[in-house]
Amino acid sequence: MNKATKILTIQDISCFGQCSITVALPVVSAFGIETAILPSAVLSTHTSGFTDFTVRDLTEDLPEIKKHWEKEGIDFDAIYTGFIASIEQLDYIKDIIDSRLKPEGLVFVDPAMADHGEFYNGFDQEFADKMGELCKLGDYILPNTTEACYILHKPWKEEFTKEEMLEMANELSEFTKRYVILKGDTHKENELGMIVLDKQENTCEIVYNERIDYVSHGTGDVFASAFVGSTMVGKTPTAAAKVAGEFTKKAIEKTIGDENHWYGVKFEQAIPELYSLLDSI
């Protein structure tokens, strides 16, 4: 698919903390793509490391926004979902995809609900099962290993073998229209792998980037947004995963050493390097 005219991203706004829409909007826009937003909730900060944050659930607004878009004839070349605030929203989002996605449009689902073996605050297995249903509408799904395990009802562990990762990706192919991008292959020393599976062509590749021993909130959003943008400007899924991985690594490198910047990564400082990545990969 050529460069999209318009893409819609559906996820929360954390007013402070460099994640979700505050990552997706600038990163996808940096690819020259008009990016519309549909907030699932508004939070004063993200939920990792902050206390007493405020949350405004926007579930009831979603159908009214869809109705207005229908009246105005607003539709999208792609829809990219991230952090969804409630289980009720998942059905509304399915309706928005059915109603507002162009006939040849693409759906990217980042099932942002868990990491490091645990659900994010407020999520549970029922939500994961419902998220699995949303994934089935996706042309691309981008889970980490924790999210994959919850979708598949498998036990999570710190390290998976290469064979286990490939098996998991194959099982996830039942939850996508075509592509699985499974993040978190750590079997290769000093490198982090992303498995790229194409169920239509029956192919599976592993894309590697240098592994940096640094954990931060929001890196999954940085990766997913760069992957979406790269794909929409014509990169293959394998190349898009490589671009996204390198962009995320550069964002982390911009952040390391600043102890006061513990709440996210400085992805903004890496955006000028995005264009050279697109040219070189």
Secondary structure, DSSP 4 states (H G I P E B T S, - for coil): ----SEEEEEEEEESSSS-THHHHHHHHHTTT-EEEEEEEEEESS-SSS--S--EEE-GGGHHHHHHHHHHHT--EEEEEE---S-HHHHHHHHHHHHHHEEEEEEEEE---SEETTEEPTT--HHHHHHHHHHHTT-SEE--BHHHHHHHHT----S---HHHHHHHHHHHGGGSSSEEEEEEE--STTEEEEEEEETTTTEEEEEEEE--S---TTHHHHHHHHHHHHHHTT--HHHHHHHHHHHHHHHHHHHTT-TT--SS--HHHHGGGHHHHHHH-
